[in-house]
Amino acid sequence: MHIGSQVFEVSAFEKAFQKLPELVKTLRDQGHTVSRLDIGGGFPIQYSDESLLDLKAYAEWVRDIIVPLETEIIMEPGRFLVGNAGGLLTRVISVKETDEIDFLITDGAMNDLIRPTLYDAFHEIEAVKSPATSKTYSVTGPVCESGDMFGHDRSLPDMTAGDLCLIKSAGAYGFCMASNYNSRVLPAEILVYGEKYQLIRPRQTLEDIINVEKVPEWVENL
Ligand SMILES: Cc1ncc(COP(=O)(O)O)c(C=O)c1O
């Protein structure tokens, strides 16, 4: 069972759970073994100022409705566990000022974190340097696509090329949805724990992308 993502109304889970005892009974009456129930994910995380789920109520419904069915229970709260643990660190390539909008163009792009492009998802954006003067930017990637955008109307310090910019809450549906679109290499992944940090996946190289491509012999001989 999985009823959706970023589910803020905790009672929706109770409604969904209530359907499971009858379903399990029907299946068992028909002679099927129901040894495992997967009750999905959907716990919201804070991308901005969203309120979090009442997990105590959720746990009580698991205890009262699901546990009595005597199955193994699987949960999938992936985003809840890792979403806010990850950030996409980008470097400003250039600032483009127009009469209406100032664009901050970063070296991160829609291929690295596609959520804003794909479904207009909101991610907080922070400058790594401490705020001085505050300006408003549209933060974009450098890919030649109008959707290559991380956020509009974002208040940041006065930024210049070379400054670092952090796109927050990129730990879920970030790297796993990243692609080589536009032959852009996948970013490096760094694990940070307090003062410790380590490269856990090196930045991909163009050779990594090209080396796996095979040219058919009959094309080579054309
Ligand atoms: C079957 C299933 N399980 C789990 C999830 C994860 O949901 P979330 O990341 O919102 O917890 C999804 C995503 O939609 C899903 O389709």
The ligand as an SDF file (V2000), in Angstrom:
LIG
                    3D

 16 16  0  0  0  0  0  0  0  0999 V2000
    5.3870    2.3770   -3.9490 C   0  0  0  0  0  0  0  0  0  0  0  0
    6.0970    3.5670   -3.3760 C   0  0  0  0  0  0  0  0  0  0  0  0
    6.6940    3.4450   -2.1730 N   0  0  0  0  0  0  0  0  0  0  0  0
    7.3500    4.4970   -1.6090 C   0  0  0  0  0  0  0  0  0  0  0  0
    7.4330    5.7020   -2.2500 C   0  0  0  0  0  0  0  0  0  0  0  0
    8.2040    6.7940   -1.5520 C   0  0  0  0  0  0  0  0  0  0  0  0
    7.4360    7.7910   -1.0870 O   0  0  0  0  0  0  0  0  0  0  0  0
    8.1200    8.9520   -0.2100 P   0  0  0  0  0  0  0  0  0  0  0  0
    9.4660    9.1850   -0.7390 O   0  0  0  0  0  0  0  0  0  0  0  0
    7.2170   10.1060   -0.4000 O   0  0  0  0  0  0  0  0  0  0  0  0
    8.1400    8.4530    1.1930 O   0  0  0  0  0  0  0  0  0  0  0  0
    6.8450    5.8830   -3.5100 C   0  0  0  0  0  0  0  0  0  0  0  0
    6.8910    7.1710   -4.2000 C   0  0  0  0  0  0  0  0  0  0  0  0
    5.9450    7.6660   -4.7170 O   0  0  0  0  0  0  0  0  0  0  0  0
    6.1390    4.7760   -4.0830 C   0  0  0  0  0  0  0  0  0  0  0  0
    5.5570    4.8850   -5.2790 O   0  0  0  0  0  0  0  0  0  0  0  0
  1  2  1  0
  2  3  1  0
  2 15  2  0
  3  4  2  0
  4  5  1  0
  5  6  1  0
  5 12  2  0
  6  7  1  0
  7  8  1  0
  8  9  2  0
  8 10  1  0
  8 11  1  0
 12 13  1  0
 12 15  1  0
 13 14  2  0
 15 16  1  0
M  END
$$$$
